[in-house]
Amino acid sequence: MAYHNELGKIGEQLAVDYLSRNGFTILERNYVYDKAELDIIAQKEKKVIVVEVKTRNSAFFGNPQDFVTKAKVKCMVKAANEYVLTTNNKLEVRFDIIAILKNQHIEKIEHIENAFYHF
């Protein structure tokens, strides 16, 4: 497996651990619909939180969250809509980003709530 793929998996596990420690219940990991993948679907209180995890080993080219494109947002909204419909979920949906910088010298997790709106 390529290094960036391994780093992505490590980042997703760090995000799951972070969310679990902070009172979120993990509902799904790597939910796939059509061409879209939702990294984490969690619940806290009366909200479903769709979480995009971006992991980088350096901020040299920009912060991890800067790599969530408009096309990615469009795909995420489409997949989240399918998840809500197929699970008959009536809760409010929120989109978050967890940005992770991880290398030998640093491990920084930033949780950005309401990172974007779905309309």
C-alpha positions as CSV (number, residue, x, y, z in Angstrom):
1,M,0.0,0.0,0.0
2,A,1.3,3.5,-0.9
3,Y,2.4,5.7,2.0
4,H,-0.3,8.3,1.4
5,N,-3.0,5.5,1.6
6,E,-1.5,4.3,4.9
7,L,-1.4,7.8,6.2
8,G,-5.1,8.2,5.2
9,K,-6.0,5.1,7.1
10,I,-4.0,6.2,10.2
11,G,-5.8,9.6,10.0
12,E,-9.2,8.0,9.8
13,Q,-8.5,5.9,12.9
14,L,-7.2,9.0,14.7
15,A,-10.4,10.8,13.8
16,V,-12.6,7.9,15.0
17,D,-10.7,7.8,18.3
18,Y,-11.0,11.6,18.7
19,L,-14.8,11.5,18.0
20,S,-15.3,8.5,20.3
21,R,-13.5,10.3,23.2
22,N,-15.7,13.4,22.6
23,G,-19.1,11.7,22.9
24,F,-19.8,10.8,19.3
25,T,-21.2,7.4,18.3
26,I,-19.7,6.0,15.1
27,L,-22.5,4.8,12.9
28,E,-20.6,4.0,9.7
29,R,-17.0,4.1,8.3
30,N,-16.2,4.4,4.6
31,Y,-19.9,4.5,3.5
32,V,-19.9,4.3,-0.3
33,Y,-22.7,5.4,-2.7
34,D,-22.2,5.8,-6.4
35,K,-18.7,7.4,-6.8
36,A,-18.7,9.0,-3.3
37,E,-17.3,7.8,-0.1
38,L,-18.1,9.2,3.3
39,D,-15.2,8.7,5.7
40,I,-17.2,8.7,8.9
41,I,-20.9,9.0,9.8
42,A,-21.4,9.7,13.4
43,Q,-24.1,10.8,15.8
44,K,-24.1,13.1,18.7
45,E,-27.2,14.1,20.5
46,K,-29.9,14.6,17.8
47,K,-27.6,15.1,14.8
48,V,-26.0,12.9,12.2
49,I,-22.5,14.2,11.5
50,V,-20.9,13.4,8.2
51,V,-17.1,13.7,8.7
52,E,-14.5,14.2,5.9
53,V,-11.1,13.3,7.2
54,K,-8.1,15.0,5.5
55,T,-4.6,13.9,6.7
56,R,-1.3,15.3,5.5
57,N,2.2,14.9,6.8
58,S,3.0,18.6,6.2
59,A,1.1,21.9,5.7
60,F,3.7,23.0,3.1
61,F,1.1,22.9,0.3
62,G,-1.8,24.1,2.5
63,N,-3.9,23.0,5.4
64,P,-5.5,19.6,5.1
65,Q,-9.0,21.1,5.1
66,D,-8.1,23.2,2.0
67,F,-8.2,20.0,-0.1
68,V,-11.9,19.5,0.3
69,T,-13.1,20.6,-3.2
70,K,-16.5,21.7,-4.4
71,A,-16.7,18.5,-6.4
72,K,-16.0,16.5,-3.2
73,V,-18.7,18.4,-1.3
74,K,-21.2,17.7,-4.0
75,C,-20.4,14.0,-3.9
76,M,-20.6,13.9,-0.1
77,V,-24.0,15.6,-0.1
78,K,-25.3,13.1,-2.6
79,A,-24.0,10.1,-0.6
80,A,-25.3,11.6,2.7
81,N,-28.7,12.1,1.2
82,E,-28.7,8.4,0.1
83,Y,-27.6,7.4,3.6
84,V,-30.5,9.4,5.2
85,L,-33.0,8.0,2.8
86,T,-31.9,4.3,3.1
87,T,-31.7,4.4,6.9
88,N,-35.0,6.4,7.2
89,N,-33.1,8.8,9.5
90,K,-35.0,11.9,10.6
91,L,-32.2,13.7,12.4
92,E,-30.6,16.9,11.2
93,V,-27.4,16.4,9.2
94,R,-24.2,18.3,9.7
95,F,-21.0,18.2,7.7
96,D,-17.7,18.4,9.5
97,I,-14.0,18.2,8.5
98,I,-11.3,16.7,10.7
99,A,-8.0,18.0,9.5
100,I,-4.9,16.0,10.7
101,L,-1.3,16.9,10.4
102,K,0.8,13.8,11.3
103,N,4.4,13.0,10.9
104,Q,7.4,12.0,13.2
105,H,7.3,15.4,15.0
106,I,3.7,16.4,15.1
107,E,0.2,15.0,15.6
108,K,-2.4,17.8,15.3
109,I,-6.1,17.2,15.0
110,E,-8.4,20.1,14.2
111,H,-12.2,19.5,14.2
112,I,-14.1,21.9,12.0
113,E,-17.8,21.8,12.8
114,N,-20.3,22.9,10.2
115,A,-17.5,23.0,7.6
116,F,-20.0,23.6,4.8
117,Y,-23.7,23.7,4.2
118,H,-25.5,21.2,2.0
119,F,-27.8,23.6,0.1
